[in-house]
Amino acid sequence: MTEEPVQYDEGYGPEIGVGPHPLPWPQDRRYDPELLADGDRRNVVDQYRYWTREAIVADLDTRRHGFHVAVENWGHDFNIGSVVRTANAFLANEIHIVGRRRWNRRGAMVTDRYQHVRHHPDTESLTQWAAAEDLPIIGIDNLPGAVPLERTELPRRCVLLFGQEGPGLTEEARKHAAMVCSIAQFGSTRSINAGAAAAIAMHAWVQRHADVPPPSQPS
């Protein structure tokens, strides 16, 4: 069945995507007949136009990266949606919400539909799960004793753990982290937006470990 209506980025409208697929339609189970008939206005890359959500997730599952993303959700942080959207862009293995189960999905722009999202009631639960999976927890926060992210070799398999906007990582999270990485800053502010910090850390992992394709050649 076709997905429920999609919320679009500001600046975009129903013109995003493609209209009905011309006949004859492709004979492939990955395609959604309703999308083929009505058009695909979702915010997905061209490769996945007209595919069902299940087919997209199954294809992503064949090539997800080795890092997980965990976010502490003690104060219903509005940045979580942005973190989830970035995790989808960088193809995180899984997203972990620590604390409150409910979180504001508006900033995710429905990208959470294509990710595996796991809930942990507290940091101890996350720690036990990570230990069972042999995944070191890497905290991201500008704390005394933190090592510079720019000079650190992030593990290929790990959990990148982010605190909420303002307080940052909880004391419990710091205690269980294998290490804490800081992001270099040069201005007057003490911290940067939590969503931005998460994007920088994930991109740092991508720079070290992802199979980045070469630039396309001009036609």
N, C-alpha and C positions, 0 to 999 in steps of 0.2 A: 504494500500500500504506500501511497505517496505520503511524505512527511507533512506534519502540520506547518502552517505558514511560518516563514522565516523572518526574523527581525534583521534589518539591514543596518550597515554602518551609516552614520550621518554622512550626507553627501552622495549617497547612492539611493537608488529607487528601484522600482520594479523592472527597469531596463537592464539591470545586471543579469548576466547569464545568457541563455539562449532560448529561442522559441521552440515550437513543436518540431520534432525531427522529421525531415522529409521521408516520404515513402520510397522504396520499401524499408521497413524498420530492420535493424540488426537482429539476428536470431541468436541471442545470447542471454542466458539466465541472469547475468549481472544487470541487465537493463530493466528499468521499471516501466511497464506499459503506460502508466498514467503520466509519468514524466515525458515519455516519448510523445504522447498525444498532446499534452498541455504546455510543454516547455519546462526547462530546468532553471529556476531563478535562484538556486542556492549559491552560497559563496564557497564553491569548490573549484579546484584546478580543472583545466580542460580535460585532462585524462579521465576524470570521474563524472563527466557530464552524462546525465541520464541513468547513472548507476543507482541501484538501491543503496540505502545506508549500510545494510548488512554486507553487501559486496565491497563497499569502500573500506569498512573496518577490517574485513578479512584480508584485503590486499595490503592495507597498512600493517597488519599483524605480521606479514612475511618479512618486513624490513624495519621494524621499530629499533630504536637505538638502545644502548645499554644503560642509559641513565634514567632514573625515576625522579619525579618532582614531588616534594611534600611541602605543604603549607599549613602553618598553625592558624587555626580559626577560632580563637577565643573571643574575639570581639566583633564577629560578623564583618570582617574586613571587606571593603568594596573592591580591593585590588585583586582578590582571588580570581575573579573572572578574567582579568587581564593576564594573570600568570597562566591560567589554563589555556587561553588562546595562544600564548607564546609557546607553551609546551606542545600544543598541537602542531604549530608551525615547524618546530624543531624535532618533531616526532619522538617525544618522550615515550618511554616504555609504558609507564603508568603514572597516574596522578593520585596523590594521597592527601586527603583532607584530615587534619588532626584537630580534634576538639569538637566543635559543633558540627552536626551533620549537615544542617542547612547552610547554604552560602549563596551569595548574590550572583546569579548566572548571567546577568545582563552584559557584563564586559566580556564574557566568553564568546558571545556572538554565535551561539549554538555549536561551537567547536567541541564542546564536551560530549556531543553525540558520537564523535569519532574517536574518543579516547576511553581507556579503561580507568574508571575512577573508583578508588577504594577509600573507605572511611575507617579511621582509627579513633577510638574515644579519647585517647590520651597519648602522650609521648612515649610512655612505657610500652604501649601496644605497638606503636610504630617501630620502636627499637627491637622488640622481640621478633617482629616479622622480618625486619632487615637482617638481623643476626641469623635467622633460619635460612634466609636466601643468600647469605654470605655477601651482603651489600654494605659497605661502609657508608655511614651518614656524614655528609659534608655540609656543615652549617655555613650559611652566607650571611655575614654581619660584620660591621666595622667595630670590633671589640678589641680591647687591649689583649695583646698576645696573638691576634689573628695573623695568618700568613697572607701575603699579597696574592690575590687571585691571578694577577698578571704574570707572576713568577712561579706558579704552582702547577704541577702536572696532575690534573684531575684524573682519578681512576676511570678506566673504561666502563666498569660496572660500579654504580654508586647511586646514592639517594642525595639529591640536592635539597636541603631543608631550608625553608625561608620562614622568618617570623612575620608577624603582622605589622602593618604600618604604625610607626611611632615607637612602641616598646621593643620591637625587634624580636630576636630569639628569646624564649623563656630560659630561665636558669636550668630547668630540667633538660631542655633541648641541648644547651651548651655542654652539659655534663655527659651526655650520651654521644655527642658528635666525635668522630674520629679526628677531625680537625675543623677549624673554622677559618674561612677565607674572607678577606676584606677586599673591597673594590676601591682602587685608588681614586681619590678626589682631590681637587686642587682649588676649589672655591671657598666661599665663606660658610656654606650650609654644612650642618653636621651629618646629614644623611641625604640619600636620594630616595625617590619613590620606590616602594617595595616591588611594584610591577616592573619598573625599569631595572632594578637590581637583579630580578629574576631573569630578565631577558639577557642581560650582560653575562650572567653566570652560565646560562644555557648555551649562549653563543661561544663562550670560552670552551665549553666541552666540545661543541661542534668543530671549532678550529683545530682541536687536538685529535679528535677521533673519527669524525664523520667522513664519509667518502664523498667529498665535494666534487661535482662534475666540472669538467673544464669549460671555459667560456664558449658560448656558441659562436660559430663562424658566420660572418656576414654572407648573405646569399649573393 
